[in-house]
Amino acid sequence: MPAVAYTNGRYGPIADAAVSIDDRGFQFADSVYEVAAFLNGRFVDWGKHLWRLNRSLAALHIRGVPSDAALSAIANRLVAQSRATDGLLYIQISRGVARRDHPFPANIRPTVVMTARHFDFTQRIGQQKAGIAVISLPDQRWARCDIKTTGLLPAVLAKQEARQAHAFEAMFHLPDGTVTEGGSTNMYMVDKAGTIITHPISARILPGIARDTLLGIARANQIRVEERAFSIEEARAAPELFLTSTTAPLLPIVRLDDAAVGTGKPGPVATGLAEHLWDEVQRQTGWSARPATVSAF
Ligand SMILES: Cc1ncc(COP(=O)(O)O)c(C=O)c1O
């Protein structure tokens, strides 16, 4: 399946796609991005991704971006060209190309790049059943983590450290012990009463799309949700921890640093919620990773 790209009006193989070295995304990380999942050729939570993209663009005062309808048309065309049924769409929009100078250049046009690539979501089912490991690390990012910019160096370094420790993700905490989120995921603990606790929406975390969908599902199923800060010490004592993201969508955490979480196996709250999330994916796209029911005949 070909990985394909859109670059300012041009469609083609990723290998042939290029932007200028004067692009401000390259020079300053003066750019925002989105990652959306498609399964069965249909996007999950597309409207929410467009909402967050526009929010990020507004925060950086990037103007002159194609309309939502135009972006949607490009995205759908790219997915069709990729011939992938299941995959990830990446969108990056930078302020544009200009001679290197920090302030915003006058009359600049944004650079719009998209790629569509196959992604095998069934690998997540195995990870979900086994659970994953995370390591705790200091949150060394800036004070506007709610904007989805391509300035990702602290996340790059943290996720590399996690990989070297054979962990799936890094759990970030502030100097006072507050858990914010993961390198590219939102983080949750479940307390002894079965309440889901996660950092409230603030400039310290990205407003995750999977987070929003998950909390809606939890509330609809009468599972208590508390959007409040929790500490790394509370996390170590919690019966269950889990994370969410567009690419995950929910993975139970069974190891935090050198210790088992709870029983060391995925807990009932995380497992139940993961099933609800897959149901929602199926509702939106028709996709199901679960084996079809075998007929008795
Ligand atoms: C820092 C951070 N937090 C959370 C998330 C999860 O967000 P979403 O559910 O929209 O994928 C991401 C995704 O890239 C992220 O980079």
The ligand as an ORCA input file, in Angstrom:
! r2SCAN-3c Opt
* xyz 0 1
  C       1.063     15.143     24.617
  C      -0.104     14.364     24.139
  N      -1.097     14.099     24.998
  C      -2.171     13.364     24.618
  C      -2.286     12.864     23.337
  C      -3.495     12.067     22.946
  O      -4.340     12.839     22.154
  P      -5.360     12.172     21.147
  O      -6.300     11.348     21.981
  O      -6.049     13.321     20.519
  O      -4.570     11.344     20.193
  C      -1.279     13.142     22.396
  C      -1.387     12.650     21.017
  O      -0.533     12.842     20.197
  C      -0.163     13.918     22.814
  O       0.834     14.198     21.955
*
